Amino acid sequence: MMKKAMILSGAGLSAESGIRTFRDNDGLWEEYDVMKVCSVQGWEEDRKLVTQFYNDRRKDLADKKPNPAHFALARLEKRFPGQIWNLTQNVDDLLERAGCENVIHLHGTLRDLRCEACGHVWDIGFRAQREDESCPSCGGRNVRHNVVMFGEPAPAYRFIQKAIDESDLFVAIGTSGQVIDIVSIATEFANSILVNPNREMYVTMFGSHERYIDEYFETYIRKKAGEAAAELEERIARFLK
Ligand code: APR
């Protein structure tokens, strides 16, 4: 039976590419009020502010490059077709630019806009969304960023349980687990790998579990994603062979 790996990445995967994480000391949510720029309520209150926030993040992405961790995932995807669920919370396109073709963006994509009338999604690259932007499909003017905000559904989450059910190995790279509970997923696997340079306590809305997140994983690589890339690629390849 073909073995499968469920890989779930977060902002830490792109940190060495120069893209800020959210909850680290210099994280985005230290500078911006997440409820103002990444929530349905904030969107309803000030669409211009939110659109500018995503225009700024999209523009910032233009000169960023994939790091060794992105390339390692692209090589694994090519080497083990059909055996890897490549799920990311990241909205950047660095996995695609590294050569990945089957990325599932759980929180949407920064380069795309979405029409609120017909649902059409299209890639505008790194440019700003124009004031007069209209949907290329229906011509509608009700256009928005294609990033999932707090308070709205994340349709791609339907793949998480499917990936859990089908996979034999769980790999969590560069995520605090504050939005997607990587510990609850890891407990469903006999084989699991965590990649994170920082040891973090397992804290949920119910409080602290007084244990480190890495204690729930079979293997803990306490390194940055880019530095761990070769070891991680070797471990996953050995498992999937
Ligand atoms: N390599 C690996 N991990 C790293 C690196 C690195 N170079 N640098 C930082 N990290 C780790 C941090 O220790 C932290 O655990 O990456 C994690 C980043 O956590 P967050 O900033 O919370 O990002 P993420 O887990 O992706 O956030 C999830 O929250 O705001 C929402 O939608 C947003 O998708 C995002 C979600």
py3Dmol code that shows the C-alpha trace and the ligand (Angstrom):
import py3Dmol

protein = """\
ATOM      1  CA  MET A   1       0.000   0.000   0.000  1.00  0.00           C
ATOM      2  CA  MET A   2       1.452   3.358  -1.016  1.00  0.00           C
ATOM      3  CA  LYS A   3       2.380   5.451   2.015  1.00  0.00           C
ATOM      4  CA  LYS A   4       1.309   9.098   2.184  1.00  0.00           C
ATOM      5  CA  ALA A   5       2.565  12.166   4.039  1.00  0.00           C
ATOM      6  CA  MET A   6       0.444  15.098   5.207  1.00  0.00           C
ATOM      7  CA  ILE A   7       2.607  18.206   5.266  1.00  0.00           C
ATOM      8  CA  LEU A   8       1.140  21.299   6.944  1.00  0.00           C
ATOM      9  CA  SER A   9       3.202  24.492   6.771  1.00  0.00           C
ATOM     10  CA  GLY A  10       2.863  27.914   8.340  1.00  0.00           C
ATOM     11  CA  ALA A  11       4.530  31.298   8.202  1.00  0.00           C
ATOM     12  CA  GLY A  12       7.813  29.904   9.544  1.00  0.00           C
ATOM     13  CA  LEU A  13       8.295  28.083   6.226  1.00  0.00           C
ATOM     14  CA  SER A  14       8.687  31.451   4.479  1.00  0.00           C
ATOM     15  CA  ALA A  15      10.467  33.317   7.294  1.00  0.00           C
ATOM     16  CA  GLU A  16      13.944  32.727   5.828  1.00  0.00           C
ATOM     17  CA  SER A  17      12.647  34.109   2.525  1.00  0.00           C
ATOM     18  CA  GLY A  18      12.107  37.416   4.296  1.00  0.00           C
ATOM     19  CA  ILE A  19       8.355  37.154   4.791  1.00  0.00           C
ATOM     20  CA  ARG A  20       7.249  38.118   8.293  1.00  0.00           C
ATOM     21  CA  THR A  21       5.468  35.618  10.465  1.00  0.00           C
ATOM     22  CA  PHE A  22       2.429  36.667  12.475  1.00  0.00           C
ATOM     23  CA  ARG A  23       3.153  35.904  16.107  1.00  0.00           C
ATOM     24  CA  ASP A  24       6.925  36.122  16.431  1.00  0.00           C
ATOM     25  CA  ASN A  25       8.397  39.217  18.082  1.00  0.00           C
ATOM     26  CA  ASP A  26       8.589  41.099  14.783  1.00  0.00           C
ATOM     27  CA  GLY A  27       5.400  39.503  13.522  1.00  0.00           C
ATOM     28  CA  LEU A  28       2.661  41.163  11.486  1.00  0.00           C
ATOM     29  CA  TRP A  29       0.200  41.032  14.357  1.00  0.00           C
ATOM     30  CA  GLU A  30       2.677  43.017  16.469  1.00  0.00           C
ATOM     31  CA  GLU A  31       2.325  45.866  13.967  1.00  0.00           C
ATOM     32  CA  TYR A  32      -1.231  45.525  12.717  1.00  0.00           C
ATOM     33  CA  ASP A  33      -4.458  44.926  14.629  1.00  0.00           C
ATOM     34  CA  VAL A  34      -5.498  41.546  13.211  1.00  0.00           C
ATOM     35  CA  MET A  35      -9.162  42.348  13.856  1.00  0.00           C
ATOM     36  CA  LYS A  36      -8.881  45.497  11.731  1.00  0.00           C
ATOM     37  CA  VAL A  37      -7.058  43.987   8.724  1.00  0.00           C
ATOM     38  CA  CYS A  38      -7.871  40.281   8.796  1.00  0.00           C
ATOM     39  CA  SER A  39     -11.420  39.888  10.072  1.00  0.00           C
ATOM     40  CA  VAL A  40     -14.848  40.102   8.475  1.00  0.00           C
ATOM     41  CA  GLN A  41     -15.762  42.819  10.976  1.00  0.00           C
ATOM     42  CA  GLY A  42     -12.693  44.875  10.024  1.00  0.00           C
ATOM     43  CA  TRP A  43     -13.520  44.357   6.347  1.00  0.00           C
ATOM     44  CA  GLU A  44     -17.082  45.617   6.815  1.00  0.00           C
ATOM     45  CA  GLU A  45     -15.813  48.623   8.789  1.00  0.00           C
ATOM     46  CA  ASP A  46     -13.077  49.756   6.405  1.00  0.00           C
ATOM     47  CA  ARG A  47     -12.674  47.994   3.059  1.00  0.00           C
ATOM     48  CA  LYS A  48     -10.087  50.519   1.873  1.00  0.00           C
ATOM     49  CA  LEU A  49      -7.812  49.888   4.881  1.00  0.00           C
ATOM     50  CA  VAL A  50      -8.019  46.119   4.444  1.00  0.00           C
ATOM     51  CA  THR A  51      -7.463  46.317   0.671  1.00  0.00           C
ATOM     52  CA  GLN A  52      -4.389  48.504   1.253  1.00  0.00           C
ATOM     53  CA  PHE A  53      -3.055  45.956   3.797  1.00  0.00           C
ATOM     54  CA  TYR A  54      -3.253  43.163   1.215  1.00  0.00           C
ATOM     55  CA  ASN A  55      -1.889  45.419  -1.545  1.00  0.00           C
ATOM     56  CA  ASP A  56       1.130  46.127   0.682  1.00  0.00           C
ATOM     57  CA  ARG A  57       1.684  42.417   1.485  1.00  0.00           C
ATOM     58  CA  ARG A  58       1.298  41.482  -2.199  1.00  0.00           C
ATOM     59  CA  LYS A  59       3.816  44.154  -3.276  1.00  0.00           C
ATOM     60  CA  ASP A  60       6.240  42.986  -0.552  1.00  0.00           C
ATOM     61  CA  LEU A  61       6.083  39.460  -1.974  1.00  0.00           C
ATOM     62  CA  ALA A  62       7.428  40.505  -5.403  1.00  0.00           C
ATOM     63  CA  ASP A  63      11.153  40.408  -4.505  1.00  0.00           C
ATOM     64  CA  LYS A  64      11.001  37.403  -2.160  1.00  0.00           C
ATOM     65  CA  LYS A  65      12.463  34.069  -3.216  1.00  0.00           C
ATOM     66  CA  PRO A  66      11.786  30.471  -2.202  1.00  0.00           C
ATOM     67  CA  ASN A  67      14.227  29.083   0.376  1.00  0.00           C
ATOM     68  CA  PRO A  68      15.680  25.520   0.580  1.00  0.00           C
ATOM     69  CA  ALA A  69      12.598  24.301   2.449  1.00  0.00           C
ATOM     70  CA  HIS A  70      10.265  25.296  -0.395  1.00  0.00           C
ATOM     71  CA  PHE A  71      12.541  23.543  -2.905  1.00  0.00           C
ATOM     72  CA  ALA A  72      12.718  20.414  -0.728  1.00  0.00           C
ATOM     73  CA  LEU A  73       8.911  20.176  -0.730  1.00  0.00           C
ATOM     74  CA  ALA A  74       8.861  20.660  -4.521  1.00  0.00           C
ATOM     75  CA  ARG A  75      11.389  17.832  -5.017  1.00  0.00           C
ATOM     76  CA  LEU A  76       9.423  15.538  -2.710  1.00  0.00           C
ATOM     77  CA  GLU A  77       6.196  16.299  -4.593  1.00  0.00           C
ATOM     78  CA  LYS A  78       7.843  15.352  -7.902  1.00  0.00           C
ATOM     79  CA  ARG A  79       9.594  12.270  -6.509  1.00  0.00           C
ATOM     80  CA  PHE A  80       6.501  10.893  -4.775  1.00  0.00           C
ATOM     81  CA  PRO A  81       3.519  11.852  -6.987  1.00  0.00           C
ATOM     82  CA  GLY A  82       0.181  11.218  -5.282  1.00  0.00           C
ATOM     83  CA  GLN A  83       1.865  10.516  -1.940  1.00  0.00           C
ATOM     84  CA  ILE A  84       2.007  14.008  -0.497  1.00  0.00           C
ATOM     85  CA  TRP A  85      -0.703  16.301   0.826  1.00  0.00           C
ATOM     86  CA  ASN A  86       0.947  19.740   0.584  1.00  0.00           C
ATOM     87  CA  LEU A  87      -1.236  21.902   2.794  1.00  0.00           C
ATOM     88  CA  THR A  88      -0.167  25.426   3.700  1.00  0.00           C
ATOM     89  CA  GLN A  89      -1.622  28.200   5.830  1.00  0.00           C
ATOM     90  CA  ASN A  90       0.602  30.607   3.869  1.00  0.00           C
ATOM     91  CA  VAL A  91      -0.862  32.900   1.270  1.00  0.00           C
ATOM     92  CA  ASP A  92       2.452  33.545  -0.496  1.00  0.00           C
ATOM     93  CA  ASP A  93       3.350  31.823  -3.791  1.00  0.00           C
ATOM     94  CA  LEU A  94       6.824  30.606  -2.819  1.00  0.00           C
ATOM     95  CA  LEU A  95       5.923  26.910  -2.882  1.00  0.00           C
ATOM     96  CA  GLU A  96       4.627  27.357  -6.445  1.00  0.00           C
ATOM     97  CA  ARG A  97       7.702  29.383  -7.426  1.00  0.00           C
ATOM     98  CA  ALA A  98       9.845  26.532  -6.036  1.00  0.00           C
ATOM     99  CA  GLY A  99       8.037  24.144  -8.400  1.00  0.00           C
ATOM    100  CA  CYS A 100       5.168  22.728  -6.308  1.00  0.00           C
ATOM    101  CA  GLU A 101       2.038  22.044  -8.359  1.00  0.00           C
ATOM    102  CA  ASN A 102      -0.413  20.646  -5.820  1.00  0.00           C
ATOM    103  CA  VAL A 103      -0.428  23.194  -3.028  1.00  0.00           C
ATOM    104  CA  ILE A 104      -3.612  23.481  -0.988  1.00  0.00           C
ATOM    105  CA  HIS A 105      -3.810  27.025   0.386  1.00  0.00           C
ATOM    106  CA  LEU A 106      -5.980  26.702   3.482  1.00  0.00           C
ATOM    107  CA  HIS A 107      -6.127  30.482   3.999  1.00  0.00           C
ATOM    108  CA  GLY A 108      -6.280  31.593   0.367  1.00  0.00           C
ATOM    109  CA  THR A 109      -3.715  33.281  -1.850  1.00  0.00           C
ATOM    110  CA  LEU A 110      -2.238  36.770  -1.842  1.00  0.00           C
ATOM    111  CA  ARG A 111      -1.720  37.095  -5.630  1.00  0.00           C
ATOM    112  CA  ASP A 112      -5.384  36.413  -6.376  1.00  0.00           C
ATOM    113  CA  LEU A 113      -8.526  38.503  -6.235  1.00  0.00           C
ATOM    114  CA  ARG A 114     -12.025  37.068  -5.901  1.00  0.00           C
ATOM    115  CA  CYS A 115     -15.342  38.322  -7.239  1.00  0.00           C
ATOM    116  CA  GLU A 116     -17.955  38.437  -4.488  1.00  0.00           C
ATOM    117  CA  ALA A 117     -20.724  38.154  -7.095  1.00  0.00           C
ATOM    118  CA  CYS A 118     -19.694  35.103  -9.141  1.00  0.00           C
ATOM    119  CA  GLY A 119     -16.822  33.676  -7.078  1.00  0.00           C
ATOM    120  CA  HIS A 120     -14.311  33.931  -9.969  1.00  0.00           C
ATOM    121  CA  VAL A 121     -10.666  33.987  -8.756  1.00  0.00           C
ATOM    122  CA  TRP A 122      -7.878  35.477 -10.846  1.00  0.00           C
ATOM    123  CA  ASP A 123      -4.159  36.178 -10.437  1.00  0.00           C
ATOM    124  CA  ILE A 124      -3.056  39.827 -10.495  1.00  0.00           C
ATOM    125  CA  GLY A 125       0.580  39.056  -9.725  1.00  0.00           C
ATOM    126  CA  PHE A 126       2.177  41.556  -7.316  1.00  0.00           C
ATOM    127  CA  ARG A 127       0.366  44.707  -8.390  1.00  0.00           C
ATOM    128  CA  ALA A 128      -2.118  46.600  -6.253  1.00  0.00           C
ATOM    129  CA  GLN A 129      -5.847  45.970  -6.613  1.00  0.00           C
ATOM    130  CA  ARG A 130      -7.156  49.002  -8.513  1.00  0.00           C
ATOM    131  CA  GLU A 131      -9.990  51.155  -7.244  1.00  0.00           C
ATOM    132  CA  ASP A 132     -11.896  50.385 -10.468  1.00  0.00           C
ATOM    133  CA  GLU A 133     -11.028  46.662 -10.520  1.00  0.00           C
ATOM    134  CA  SER A 134     -13.765  44.593 -12.127  1.00  0.00           C
ATOM    135  CA  CYS A 135     -14.275  40.848 -12.421  1.00  0.00           C
ATOM    136  CA  PRO A 136     -12.918  39.522 -15.761  1.00  0.00           C
ATOM    137  CA  SER A 137     -15.670  36.903 -15.720  1.00  0.00           C
ATOM    138  CA  CYS A 138     -18.889  38.741 -14.875  1.00  0.00           C
ATOM    139  CA  GLY A 139     -17.744  42.352 -15.011  1.00  0.00           C
ATOM    140  CA  GLY A 140     -18.894  42.884 -11.429  1.00  0.00           C
ATOM    141  CA  ARG A 141     -17.199  45.533  -9.288  1.00  0.00           C
ATOM    142  CA  ASN A 142     -17.574  43.664  -5.984  1.00  0.00           C
ATOM    143  CA  VAL A 143     -13.966  42.490  -5.919  1.00  0.00           C
ATOM    144  CA  ARG A 144     -11.814  41.572  -2.890  1.00  0.00           C
ATOM    145  CA  HIS A 145      -8.522  39.935  -1.869  1.00  0.00           C
ATOM    146  CA  ASN A 146      -8.595  36.132  -1.903  1.00  0.00           C
ATOM    147  CA  VAL A 147      -7.204  35.718   1.615  1.00  0.00           C
ATOM    148  CA  VAL A 148      -9.434  34.073   4.244  1.00  0.00           C
ATOM    149  CA  MET A 149     -10.165  36.407   7.140  1.00  0.00           C
ATOM    150  CA  PHE A 150     -11.100  35.517  10.703  1.00  0.00           C
ATOM    151  CA  GLY A 151     -14.861  35.086  10.960  1.00  0.00           C
ATOM    152  CA  GLU A 152     -15.387  33.650   7.497  1.00  0.00           C
ATOM    153  CA  PRO A 153     -15.352  30.051   6.291  1.00  0.00           C
ATOM    154  CA  ALA A 154     -12.131  28.487   4.966  1.00  0.00           C
ATOM    155  CA  PRO A 155     -13.488  26.118   2.273  1.00  0.00           C
ATOM    156  CA  ALA A 156     -10.134  24.339   1.866  1.00  0.00           C
ATOM    157  CA  TYR A 157     -10.347  23.073   5.452  1.00  0.00           C
ATOM    158  CA  ARG A 158     -12.409  20.220   4.041  1.00  0.00           C
ATOM    159  CA  PHE A 159      -9.098  18.697   2.879  1.00  0.00           C
ATOM    160  CA  ILE A 160      -7.603  18.522   6.390  1.00  0.00           C
ATOM    161  CA  GLN A 161      -9.616  15.518   7.577  1.00  0.00           C
ATOM    162  CA  LYS A 162      -9.180  13.820   4.170  1.00  0.00           C
ATOM    163  CA  ALA A 163      -5.410  14.252   4.449  1.00  0.00           C
ATOM    164  CA  ILE A 164      -5.452  12.900   8.015  1.00  0.00           C
ATOM    165  CA  ASP A 165      -7.517   9.880   6.947  1.00  0.00           C
ATOM    166  CA  GLU A 166      -5.274   9.068   3.989  1.00  0.00           C
ATOM    167  CA  SER A 167      -1.832   9.780   5.462  1.00  0.00           C
ATOM    168  CA  ASP A 168       0.653   7.719   7.477  1.00  0.00           C
ATOM    169  CA  LEU A 169       3.037  10.555   8.368  1.00  0.00           C
ATOM    170  CA  PHE A 170       2.239  14.069   9.631  1.00  0.00           C
ATOM    171  CA  VAL A 171       4.776  16.861   9.173  1.00  0.00           C
ATOM    172  CA  ALA A 172       4.224  20.332  10.689  1.00  0.00           C
ATOM    173  CA  ILE A 173       6.641  23.014   9.497  1.00  0.00           C
ATOM    174  CA  GLY A 174       6.854  26.542  10.903  1.00  0.00           C
ATOM    175  CA  THR A 175       3.470  26.975  12.499  1.00  0.00           C
ATOM    176  CA  SER A 176       2.527  28.039  16.020  1.00  0.00           C
ATOM    177  CA  GLY A 177      -0.599  25.911  15.849  1.00  0.00           C
ATOM    178  CA  GLN A 178      -2.643  28.858  17.104  1.00  0.00           C
ATOM    179  CA  VAL A 179      -5.172  28.547  14.257  1.00  0.00           C
ATOM    180  CA  ILE A 180      -4.883  24.932  13.137  1.00  0.00           C
ATOM    181  CA  ASP A 181      -4.309  22.674  16.155  1.00  0.00           C
ATOM    182  CA  ILE A 182      -1.291  20.677  15.013  1.00  0.00           C
ATOM    183  CA  VAL A 183      -1.169  18.798  18.328  1.00  0.00           C
ATOM    184  CA  SER A 184      -4.646  17.367  17.875  1.00  0.00           C
ATOM    185  CA  ILE A 185      -3.624  16.274  14.368  1.00  0.00           C
ATOM    186  CA  ALA A 186      -0.289  14.823  15.562  1.00  0.00           C
ATOM    187  CA  THR A 187      -2.105  12.663  18.135  1.00  0.00           C
ATOM    188  CA  GLU A 188      -3.811  10.879  15.195  1.00  0.00           C
ATOM    189  CA  PHE A 189      -0.468   9.703  13.824  1.00  0.00           C
ATOM    190  CA  ALA A 190       2.100   7.160  14.988  1.00  0.00           C
ATOM    191  CA  ASN A 191       4.650   8.925  12.780  1.00  0.00           C
ATOM    192  CA  SER A 192       5.011  12.696  12.981  1.00  0.00           C
ATOM    193  CA  ILE A 193       7.711  15.343  12.536  1.00  0.00           C
ATOM    194  CA  LEU A 194       7.737  18.913  13.873  1.00  0.00           C
ATOM    195  CA  VAL A 195      10.055  21.556  12.430  1.00  0.00           C
ATOM    196  CA  ASN A 196      10.312  24.722  14.495  1.00  0.00           C
ATOM    197  CA  PRO A 197      13.409  26.517  15.904  1.00  0.00           C
ATOM    198  CA  ASN A 198      11.413  27.658  18.941  1.00  0.00           C
ATOM    199  CA  ARG A 199      10.033  25.336  21.614  1.00  0.00           C
ATOM    200  CA  GLU A 200       6.462  26.506  22.307  1.00  0.00           C
ATOM    201  CA  MET A 201       3.990  25.421  24.954  1.00  0.00           C
ATOM    202  CA  TYR A 202       0.798  23.740  23.805  1.00  0.00           C
ATOM    203  CA  VAL A 203      -1.832  26.381  24.582  1.00  0.00           C
ATOM    204  CA  THR A 204      -5.420  26.215  23.359  1.00  0.00           C
ATOM    205  CA  MET A 205      -8.470  28.362  24.097  1.00  0.00           C
ATOM    206  CA  PHE A 206      -8.976  26.084  27.094  1.00  0.00           C
ATOM    207  CA  GLY A 207      -5.633  27.159  28.555  1.00  0.00           C
ATOM    208  CA  SER A 208      -2.109  25.752  28.744  1.00  0.00           C
ATOM    209  CA  HIS A 209      -1.560  22.003  28.703  1.00  0.00           C
ATOM    210  CA  GLU A 210       1.753  22.521  30.572  1.00  0.00           C
ATOM    211  CA  ARG A 211       3.552  20.539  27.839  1.00  0.00           C
ATOM    212  CA  TYR A 212       5.605  21.606  24.843  1.00  0.00           C
ATOM    213  CA  ILE A 213       4.079  21.131  21.390  1.00  0.00           C
ATOM    214  CA  ASP A 214       7.088  19.016  20.377  1.00  0.00           C
ATOM    215  CA  GLU A 215       6.298  16.484  23.121  1.00  0.00           C
ATOM    216  CA  TYR A 216       3.308  15.364  21.050  1.00  0.00           C
ATOM    217  CA  PHE A 217       5.454  14.633  17.998  1.00  0.00           C
ATOM    218  CA  GLU A 218       7.503  11.513  17.315  1.00  0.00           C
ATOM    219  CA  THR A 219      10.400  13.553  15.879  1.00  0.00           C
ATOM    220  CA  TYR A 220      11.309  17.171  16.631  1.00  0.00           C
ATOM    221  CA  ILE A 221      13.767  19.009  14.386  1.00  0.00           C
ATOM    222  CA  ARG A 222      14.580  22.128  16.363  1.00  0.00           C
ATOM    223  CA  LYS A 223      15.837  24.144  13.424  1.00  0.00           C
ATOM    224  CA  LYS A 224      14.692  26.794  10.986  1.00  0.00           C
ATOM    225  CA  ALA A 225      12.864  25.296   8.010  1.00  0.00           C
ATOM    226  CA  GLY A 226      15.575  26.224   5.510  1.00  0.00           C
ATOM    227  CA  GLU A 227      18.305  24.785   7.734  1.00  0.00           C
ATOM    228  CA  ALA A 228      16.279  21.614   8.356  1.00  0.00           C
ATOM    229  CA  ALA A 229      15.394  21.140   4.670  1.00  0.00           C
ATOM    230  CA  ALA A 230      17.944  18.443   3.782  1.00  0.00           C
ATOM    231  CA  GLU A 231      17.300  16.353   6.913  1.00  0.00           C
ATOM    232  CA  LEU A 232      13.541  16.763   6.534  1.00  0.00           C
ATOM    233  CA  GLU A 233      13.599  15.766   2.861  1.00  0.00           C
ATOM    234  CA  GLU A 234      15.684  12.682   3.719  1.00  0.00           C
ATOM    235  CA  ARG A 235      13.362  11.629   6.556  1.00  0.00           C
ATOM    236  CA  ILE A 236      10.195  12.046   4.478  1.00  0.00           C
ATOM    237  CA  ALA A 237      11.704  10.282   1.425  1.00  0.00           C
ATOM    238  CA  ARG A 238      12.879   7.373   3.593  1.00  0.00           C
ATOM    239  CA  PHE A 239       9.373   7.047   5.019  1.00  0.00           C
ATOM    240  CA  LEU A 240       7.571   7.215   1.674  1.00  0.00           C
ATOM    241  CA  LYS A 241       9.802   4.791  -0.228  1.00  0.00           C
TER     242      LYS A 241
END
"""
ligand_1 = """\
36
APR
N 11.570 28.088 10.350
C 10.573 27.372 10.946
N 9.712 27.889 11.834
C 9.872 29.188 12.148
C 10.881 29.999 11.586
C 11.746 29.392 10.644
N 12.738 30.079 10.058
N 10.769 31.255 12.109
C 9.717 31.212 12.954
N 9.189 29.983 12.979
C 8.022 29.512 13.716
C 7.696 30.273 14.971
O 8.385 29.733 16.078
C 6.186 30.035 15.077
O 5.913 28.849 15.796
O 6.918 29.696 12.856
C 5.733 29.852 13.634
C 4.963 31.026 13.086
O 3.758 31.084 13.800
P 2.671 32.170 13.394
O 3.341 33.496 13.218
O 1.543 32.033 14.353
O 2.203 31.727 11.927
P 1.184 30.579 11.562
O 1.264 29.456 12.525
O 1.381 30.294 10.130
O -0.227 31.324 11.754
C -1.380 30.614 11.352
O -2.702 32.604 11.715
O -3.085 34.854 11.516
C -3.343 33.633 10.981
O -3.955 33.323 8.764
C -2.841 33.552 9.562
O -2.137 31.571 8.395
C -1.935 32.337 9.570
C -2.386 31.577 10.796
"""
view = py3Dmol.view(width=600, height=400)
view.addModel(protein, "pdb")
view.setStyle({"model": 0}, {"cartoon": {"style": "trace"}})
view.addModel(ligand_1, "xyz")
view.setStyle({"model": 1}, {"stick": {}})
view.zoomTo()
view.show()
